[in-house]
Amino acid sequence: MDALLSTIHSPRDLRTLSAGQLKQLAGEMREALCRLAGRRTAHFASNLGVIELTLALHTTFDFSRDRLIWDTGHQVYPHKMITGRYDEFTTMRTKGGLMGYPNPAESEYDLFMTGHAGCSVATALGLKCGDDLLRPDDPRQVVAVVGDGAFVSGVVFEAMNNAGGLKKNMTVVLNDNKMSICPRVGGLADSLDGLRMAPFYTGLKVEVQRLLNKLPVIGDPVERFLTQVKDAVKAGLLGGMLFEDLGFRYIGPVDGHNIAQLQKYLTMVQKFDGPVLLHVVSEKGHGFQPAAEDPASFHAPAPFSHANGSVVSFKISSSRPYTQVVRDEILKQMRSDRRVVAITAAMCQGNMLEPVRDAFPDRFFDVGICESHAVAFAAGLAKAGLRPIVDIYSTFLQRSYDQIFQEVALQNLPVTMLLDRAGLVGPDGPTHHGVFDLTYLRPLPNVVVMAPGDELDVAPMLELAMAHDGPTAIRYPKTHAETVPRDPAPVKLGVAEVVRTGGDGMIVACGGVLSACMEAAERLTDDGLEIGVINARFVKPLDKATLLGAIRQHPFVVTVEEGALMGGFGSAVLEAACDAGVDASRLRRLGIPDRFIEHASRKELLADLGLDGQGIAATCRQLVAELPRNEGVDRLQAS
């Protein structure tokens, strides 16, 4: 097993391998990926599709000095295997193990920690300009690998426009597999299909190459003629030469699973002056038939066992995640109100919106990996009289911050933003933790910010959002939906819910940590303490009457949030207390500290940060111990 792969300790070890050995190595790398996917959820189909490209890149460039940027870094597993991390590969996405994205702390071959899409061309151009300025006598090659799904991001074209103007020597490898996570959409997708599938143009290129091989000497007039023929054919077939017009020399399409052909073209592009776009056609899930047939489902599948190239069984949880609960409520709203429309940014499957897409194809919009456009588009829909729902991961909604401000909040339009994966997302790590949304949404006037404490809050919050004449945001975690036993109070704008009363202290839960707060209160009954719990529900507008009343009436108050402490929910409570002249010296805030949180399971991370039931209870015990004896709360010793 892994006879060749186990001998590869750096890309230099690839240089001695024959073409047959490289093919064998590709097979071993696929099997290693299958073994990993059998242990835990990991990015799978995308990595299967770039194995040959990875080997070709590392055998034609020296990335110990040259520059390589992977756009959307979840496709770097093969890259990690051959850059000195094979021995640690089984630790991928575990606490203390390898990150599922590029990580400069792991290797000199990882330059940026990239968890989102679209920025590779810009950062690669910056690296090229920086190297040229600082090391003019030591030229380095720069390569950006960008998928066709990420290619539609506006920042890609901003960077290509800049690169074409600067005329810097750099290579953009367009990895065209007809997918982002879900099948990619839009006019550019159609254009790429034309490039990839036009048999006449592909055949003509072969004939032109044969002609070139037969001519002993080619003068300038012949070169100009052939260039004009090529341009004319492309213009006729495709309605224009998009990449050339941006200043890039277009090469391709090239078979993304033919290592020798990839090596040939990657060697060729290093000899050109100016920026080059190499169009590589690959198959997502290549080499494992189930993933090739259904790459969306195998993007990051549940752990599975396999035999003879087929899936035997999946390890699937029976619990219902918040994402599904929210999806079902979206469907209910769309069935009851024809003004409601849904928008996602290339995450139809991640947001579990396939039933919405299938039931309401004319009211469902997948805009591609273009979050800024998604929000501005929603603003236009709202202005026209619709009730748009923008369903995007919390960490990716950050990409649309200016549009949330300018096009939505400033106009006070009824756009509902659903922030999936808010809080700690576990093994995806710091690029994906959705911990900053409260901080970036709270300052914006007109925006209502809600956080359901459990599954029972979801439906009434979405109903409130649909009825509210202004922008709203609802954040919810990446975990199974829990239900806290109670008779839930109606959800009213800006009103918190007192779930449990107790005179010895109060815990205020913001969002999905409600069950952990209830667990902490139960643990503290063993210490003889009666601790109350409030389900905040609203971050903005804040229920000042309930929360400030709790601060006045209890020996201590602990706020708990699965978000950044700086500018988050606890900060909002402190600000309200300060403005009202209420002594908040016995208020303790629990949440995400001022640092990036590494990857591990969500359960492990919550425990490490003191945000699980045990950690919250420990904080309460500490506060009780710090209280003066004359307040009669020295119960820990008595118990």
N, C-alpha and C positions, 0 to 999 in steps of 0.2 A: 504493500500500500504506500503510495506517494514516494515511490523509489527515486524519481527524479526531483520532485518538488522538495523533498527533505534535504536535498543537497544544494538548494538555491538559497544562499545567505545574503546575496546582493545582486543587483542587475548585472554586475560584471560576470557572474557565473553563467549568464545566459549566452554570452558571446561564443562559448565553445560548443554549443549544442547544434546539432544538425537540424535540417528541416523536419525530419522524421521525429527527432527527439522533442522538438518544440510542439509538434502535434500531440505527442504522448503527454508532454507536460500540461498542455491545455486540458486533456482528458482528466488528468489527476487533479487539476485545479477545480474542475466541475464537480468531481466526486467529493472533494473537500468542502465545497459549498453545499452540496446535498447533505453531507453529514452535519454541518453546522445548522442547516435549516431543520434537521430532525431533532436538534436539541432545544432550540429556542426560536422565537420570532426574529427574523433577520431579513434584510433586503436581499432578494433572491434573483428574480427574473432579470433585473437590470445588470447584475453582476455576471450572470451567465452570458449575457450578450456582449460583454466587452473584454472577454478573456484574450481573444486573438489580438484585438487592438492594443491591449495592455502589453502583451509580449512584443508586438511589433514596435511600439513606441520605445520600450526600454532596450530594444536591440538596435535601434537606429539613432537614438539620442543618448547622451550621457547626462542624466538628470541629477547627478551629484554636483554638476555645475550649470547645466542648462535648466530651464524653468518649465515646470508642468503644473497646470491648474486644472482641476476637475470641477466642472460645473454641475452642481447638485452632487455632493460628495458621497451619496450613498452607493455609488458604483465603484468604490475604491477597494473592495475586498480583494480582487485579484492583484491590484497594485500593492496592497499590504503584504500579500503572500510572498512576493518576490523582492521585497525591499527590506529583508531582514526580520520579518515578523511572523514567519511561518510557525515557529515553535510556540508562539502565543496565540495563534489563530483561533484555537478553541475557546479562548477567553473573550471573544468578540461580544461586545454589548453586555458584559457582566461587570459588576462592581470591581473596580481596580484593574479591569482588563482593557483590551483594545477598544477604542471608540469605533462606532460604525460609520464614521466620517473621517476625512483627513484631519490629522492632529499634529501640528508642528512639534508638540512635546514628545511625540513618539518617534519621529524620524525626520532627518534632513530632507527626505523626499516629499514630505508634506509641507506645503508653503502656507496655505490658508486653511482655517477650519471652516469648511463650506457646507452648510446645511440647507441653503436655499438656492434658488436658480437665477441665472441671468448675469452674474457679475464676473464670470471668468474672463471674458474678453477685455473688460475694463481693467481688471487687476493685472492681466497678462501684459496689456499695453503699458500700464504703469511700471511693471517690472522691466520691460524692454527699454523704456525711456530712462528709467533710473540707472540701469546697467550701462547704457550708452553714455550717460553723463558722468558716472563715477568710474567706469572701467572701459574707456574708449579703446584701449589696446588689447582688451580681452573680450572679444565679442561672444555673446551667448545666444543660443537658440531659445525661443520662447514659444510654448505650445499651450493652447487652451482647448480642452475637450468639452464641447457643449452639445447636449442632446437636442433633437428637433422639438421636443416639448418645451424646453427652456428657451429655445431660440426665438420664440414669439415675444419674450419679455422685452419691453421697450428699452431697457438699459443695454441690451445686446446691440441694438441698432444705434443707440447713442455712441457706444464704444466703437462699433465698426465704422461709423461715419468719421469719428475722430481719427481712428487708425488709418483709414483711407486717405485722409488729409495729411497726416504726418508721414505717410509712406514708409513706416517702419517695417523691418523684416520680422515677421511673426507668422505663425501658422495657427489657424482656427480649424480644428477637426470637428466637423458637423457629424455627429453620430446619429444617423437617421434610422430609427427603428419603428417609426409610425406611432410612437407612444410618448406620453409623459408618464404619469402613473396610470391614467386612463388614456384611451385613444385621443390623440391630440386633435384640436379643432382649429378652424379658421382658414382664411384665404392662403396664408403661407403654407399650410399643410397641403392644400391643393397644388400649390406651385411646386413643392418638393416632390409630390407624387408625379407631377409632369416630368420633372428632371429625371426621376428614378425610373420611370416606366416608359419613356418615349423611345421606342426601338429604333426609329429612324435616326435620331440624333446619335444614339449609342453606336449604331452601325456605321454611321458616317465617320465618327471619330476613328473607328478601326480602319476604315478605308483611307482616311487621311494619313494615319500613321504608316500604313503600307506604302503610300506614295512617298512619304518622307524617307522611308528606308531605302527606296529605289533611287532617289536623287543623290548623286555623289556630292554636290555642292548646292547649298541653298542661299541665294542672294536675298537682299532686302526686299526686292519686289515680290518674290515668291512668298516670303514670310508674311508680308503685308496682305497678299492675296488670301493665303490660308487663314489668317486671322479674320479677314473680312468674311470669308465663307463661314467660319465657325460662328461669328457674331450674327450673321444673317440667319443662319439656321436656328440658332437659339432664340433670336428675336421672333422668328416666324412661328416656332413651336410654342414658346412660352410667353409671348407677349411682352418681352423685355428682358434685359440682363440685369437682374436685381443686384447680384453680388458685385459684378464688374462696375456697375454704376456707383457703388459705394466705395470703389477703389481697390477691391480685392480681385486677385487672379483666382478664377474658379477652376478646380481640378476635380474630376469625378464624373459619375459616381463610381466608387470602388467597393469591391466585395469586403465587407467587414469581418469575414471569417476565413479569409485567405491570407495567412500570415506572410507568405512570400510576396504576394501582390501589395499588401500593406507596406511591407518593408521597402519595396521598390518605390512606391509613391512618397513615402515619408522621407526617403533619401533624396528624392527628386526635389521636394518642396524646399529643402534646405539650401538649394542652389539659386533660388529665385530672389530677385530684389523686390522689396515691398511686401505687403501682407497677402497671404494666400489662404483661401478657404478650400480645405480638402473634404469633399462630400463622401462620407463612408456610410454604406448601407448595411445595417446589421439586423439581427433578429433578437428581440428581447425574449429571454428564456431559452436561447439556443443551446441544444445539446441535451435538454431534458424535456421530452415531448409534452407532458402536462403543462409545464410553464410556457412553452412556446405556443401552445394552443390557447392558453388563457393567461397572458402575462399580467393582466390587471389583478386577478385573484392571487397570483403568485408574486406580486410586488413585495409584500412582506407577510407571507402566509403564516398561519398557526403552525406550530411544530408538526411535522408529519413523518411517518415511516415510509420507506420506498423499497421496491425490489424490481429488478429487471426493467428499470426506466419508468416504472409506474408508481403512483401513490397507493399505498396500502391503506393508510388511515391517517386522519388528522386528530390532533388533540385540541378539541374545541370546548371552550367554556360554555356552560349552560346559562350563565347569568347574562342579563341584558345591559349593554353599556349605555351611558348617557347619550352617546351619539345616536343610537337607535331610538331611544325615548324621544329625543328632540325631533328626529326625522318623522316619527309617527305623528307628532303634533303638527309639524309642517303640513303633512298630508291632510290632516283634519281641517286646518285653516284654509288650505287651497280648495278643499271640497265645499266649504261653507261660504267662501268669499272669492268671487272670480277676479277680484282686484289683486289678490295675493300672488306674487311671482317669486321664484327662487333663483338665486345666482350662486355659482361656485366657481372657483379658480383652479380648474384642472384636478379637482379632488372629489369628483362625483362618488367614487367608491370609498375613499377615506371618510367622507361625510355620510356614507350609506344612503346616498340620495338616488340610487337607481330606481326605486319604486316611484319617486317623485318625477323623475325624468320620463319614465314609461307612462305614467298616468296623465301627465300634463306636459307633453312635449313642446307645446307652443308657449308655455309659461315657465319653462325651465331653460336657464342660460348657463352654459359652461363657456367662460370667456378665455380659457387657457391660463397659463401662469402669468397673469396680469392683474394683480390685486388692486393696484391703483385705478386701473380702468374699471374693474368690477365695482368699486365704490362710486366712482363718478358716473358710471352707467346706471347704477341704482338710483342716484340722485335725479338723473333725467327721467327714469321711470316714475319716480315718486312725484316729480313736478308735473308729469302728465296725468297723474291721478291714481296711479297704482300703489300697492303696498308691498314694496320689494323686501325680501329677506336675503341678506348676504351671509352665506354660511362658509366661514373660513377659519382655519386654525388660528389661535391667538397669536402665535409667533409670526405668522405670515401676514396677519392684518396690519402689523407694524409697517409693512411696505406701502400701505395706503394712507399713512397718517395725514399727509397734507390734504388729501381728498376728503377724509373724515372731517377735517377742520373746515376747508373752504367750501366744498360742494354740499356737505350734509349739515354739519352743526351750524355754520354761519347762515345757511338758508332755512334752518329749522324744518327740515323735511322729514317725513315719516319713513325713514329707512331703518330697518331692524337688522342689527349685526349680531350674528350668532358666533360666539368665540369658542369653537371646539378646542379640546386639548389645553384648556386654561389650567395653569398650575404646572406641576411636575409630571412630565410624560415618561419618566423612567429611562429605559436603555437608549433612547434617541439622544439624550444628553443636552448640553447647554445650547446648542443651536435650535432646539425644538421646545425647550421648557417655555411654557406660556405664562411667565411670571411678571411681565411688565405692563399688562393691559390696563389694570386699575390705575397705575401711575400715569399712563399716557391718555386715558380717557377722562379721568376725573377733572382735569382743568378745563375741559371744553364746555362752554355754556350750552344749554339746551339738551345735553345728552343725559338720558336716564340710564343708569348702570345697575343691573341686577345680577344676583348670584344665587341660584336655587340651592337651598340647603339639602334637599333630597329630591327624589323622583316626583313627589307630590307637588312640588313647587313649579315644575316645568310647564305644565299645561296652562295654569292660570297666569304665569308670567308671559308666555307667548300671546295669550289672549289680551292681556293688558297692552303688550307692545303693538299688537295689530289695531287696537282701539285708540292708541295714543297719537296725538297730532304733533309729533316731533320725533327726533332720532332716539333710538333705544339700543342698548347692548345687553346681551345675556351671555355670561361666561359659565362654562361647565367643564369638569375635569375629564381626563382620559382614564376612566375606571368604570366598573360596573355600577349601575344605579342602585343606590340604597334607599330604604324607606325607614325613617325614624318613627317608631310607634307613637302616635298621638292623634288627636282630632285637629287637623290643621286649621289655623285661622285663615280667613279669606285673604288673598293677596290684594293689598291696596297700595296705591302709589306712595312710596316713601314711608311705609309702616313696617316695623320689625315685628317678629313673632316671639313672644315669651313662651318657650317650650317647657321650661322647668323652673320652678321657684326655689329659692334657698337663701337664707340670711347670712351665711358665712362667706360668701363670695359669689361672683358672677363671671361666667365665661360667655363671651360673645363670638359666635361662629359666623364667619363670612364664607358662604358657599359650601362646597362639598366636604368641608371638614366638620360639618355638624355632627355626624355620627361619631367621630373621634372625640368631640367635645362632650357628647353624651356619655361615651365610655369613660372619659376622665371623671365626670361627675359621679358616675356609679362607683368607680374605684375609690373615690374620696369618701364615700359613705362608710367604708371600712375603717376610716380614720375618725369617724364621728363627725364629719363635716357635711353640711347641707349646702351644696353649691348649685346655683341656678344656671340655666343656659338660655341664651337668646339667639334666635335665628335671624340674623341681620336682614337678609333678603335684599336690601337696597344699600348700595354704596353711595349712590347719588340719585335722588335727594336722600340725605341721611335722616333717620328717625331720631332727631336730637332729643325729643321729649323722653323716649324710652331709654336711650343710651346714656344721656346725661343724668337721668333719674337713677339709673343703676349705679353710676359713679358716686352720686351723692349718698345713696342708701346702703352701699355695701362696703365692707372693709377693704376689698380689693376687686378689681375687674381685670380680666385677661382677654384681649382680643386675639383671635386666631384666624389667619388667612393663608391660603396657598398661593401667595403672591409676594412681590417685593415689598419689604417693609418701608423703604424709602418712597414716600408719596402714595402709599397704599391705603387700605381700609383703616388700619390702626392710626395712621397719620391723620385721616379725616376725623376720627373720633377725638384725637388730641387737639386738632385745630378747633373743633366745635367747642370743646371744654375750655380752651384758652379764650375764645371769643366770648363765651358766656361767663367767664370768671369763675369756673368750677375747678376746684383743686383736683388735678389728675395725677398727683404724685404717686398714687397707689394703682396706677394703670400700667399694666405690662403688655407689650405687644409681642406676639409670636408670628413669625412669617419667614420669608426668604431674606437672609442677610445680604449685605452689599458685596456680593461676589457671585461669580458664575458657578452654578452647581453642576458637578460632573454626572456621568451616567451611572445608573444602577436601577434596580427595580423601584417602582414608586414606593412600595412598602419600606424598602431599605432607606430610601431618601427621607421619607417622612419621619422615620425613627431617628435618623442621624440628626435631623434638624429640630427634633423635639416637637414635632407636629402630629404625632400619633397619640392615642389615648394615654399611654404610659408617660410620654414626654409632657403632655399638657398637665396631667395630674402632678408630675414632679414640680413643675413651675408653680402650681397652686400651693403645694406643700411648702415650697420655699417662701412664698409670700406670706403664708400663715405664720411661719416661723419668725418672720421679720416684724410681725405686728407687735405693738406694745402689749404687755401682759394685762394692763388695766382695761383693755377692750374686751377681755374675757374670751379670747379666741385661741388661747394657748392649749388647743385640744389635742395636738399631736402627741404631746408627752402624756397627757391624761389617758389617751386611748391606748 
